[in-house]
Amino acid sequence: MLRLKCPYCGQMVDETELTPGGEAHLKRATQNSSDDELLDYLFNRRNPKGVHFERWRHTFGCGKWFVVARCTVTHEVFGVYKAQTLKPPKSVVDAIANRRGHETQESQ
Amino acid sequence: MRYSIFNLCREALCGHTGWPKAWESPTPKSRYEVIIIGGGGHGLATAYYLGKNFGIRDVAILEKGWLGGGNTGRNTTIIRSNYLENDSVAIYEKSRDLYETLSQDLNMNIMFSPRGVMMLAQTHHEAHAYMRIANANRLQNIETEYISPTQVFEKCPIICIDGPRYPILGALWQPRGGTARHDTVAWGYARACSKMGIHIIENCEVTGINREGGRVTGVTTHRGSISCDKLGIVVAGHSGQLADMAGFRLPIESVALQALVSEPIKPCLDVVVMANTVHGYISQSDKGEMVIGGGTDGVINYSQRGSFTYIEETVRALVETFPLISRLKMLRQWGGIVDMTGDRSPIISATPVDKLFINCGWGTGGFKAIPGSGWAMAELMANEAPGSLAEPFSLDRFREGRFIDERVAAGVAH
């Protein structure tokens, strides 16, 4: 079972308290978007084998959304941050670089 | 050597020392007409029908691990075709139909057992959805029926039909659905391919896809570069990785789907039961083990394991419906990486790269589709144009909004 730290509550919580919400930092398509941009936003996903930035909701806790940087093979968690953050904060990027030098570029 | 009662008797007399290898392990050539990446059921079936239906036998199947060691050997072997949409029904029924005679076609007993598949309706919404599917199937000439709780109980006396949380309101019953021995499907196709001169190359991981001017020219592997005219990617969970090597993106997320078996018990369940509301399905294997499948993990996962959280969820619900299994011990648990599309329908399609074709997105329901999927993919690769089975499942459908929406129809499990 995954145990993640909710950045709002500051507590480690079990996966059963949380709901996964898919890839983070998607760029929302607008009325003026092309078909391809809409396709990217709605369906195409990075689906990486390695570091993945994904959204989670602390459903049975504070109810708020946050973002987790997690490895999809080993489930190693590199950091969590609030959903209002537009791109991964430096501390998380550094944590990934420290532990996974070769994957940092891909993960951005 | 043909597998037959005469050869079996002869071998019995001489100590079973004369059986030849089921398939050869040749050294890869430097060039093939067609290369298929992925030696699971779908890849092997594609190669088999390329050889059988189209006479294309200069084919290599490249497999990263061992044959059928991915999802082909990790599923719960359910075969059914009672989908909602016409396009899905066409390909899944073709597949189910091919399964009926596959043992004879491949000269290998795949133990196809059309014992009947029952999909329980445990909420009113589900009951209505299944009645709709039963009506749709009638128009599509698929033999299914919506049956009452009493009929459910007659077919499967170990079900608790009036449980407090999930009472059985009815079920969608497909009498010609069932199970087959999954490894043998892979072995049977491999043996038949090898007999036609198709090369099966195991332990050969593809590390790059070579292109020239927007056209595929071959692959780089751990065992050197191999060139080809046409390339097929049939790799399920790792489709995204391969697409990445070829420079395009897919509307796919790879998640873990897990299953488990109990200790063997005496025969008590002679149908396949799927309970989609509670994410669980169950059947009894010939060895007597209860084979239990659950829902997918909600996050991208390449670990081929899955988490205990989802096992607990599945088993908790099944224990309520099948009180008998509450004291069984579980023997094994395993996971496979399934490739989920947004509409839960597969992709059998040409790609942005010329001469490169992809067959993926079968999600949680790939095993039942192996023969039909191979048939349609072979047609696509041989003619470089999709046949009527594959056409609706093109990659374009996501761009065009032309979904084959089995996600809504199936609720959850396939």
Interface residues (C-beta under 8 A of the other chain):
Chain A: M1 L2 D14 E15 T16 T19 P20 G22 D35 D36 L39 D40 L42 F43 N44 R45 R46 N47 P48 K49 H52 E54 R70 T72 V73 T74 H75
Chain B: H238 G240 Q241 R249 L250 P251 I252 E253 S254 G298 V299 I300 N301 Y302 S303 S307 F308 T309 T341 G342 F398 R399
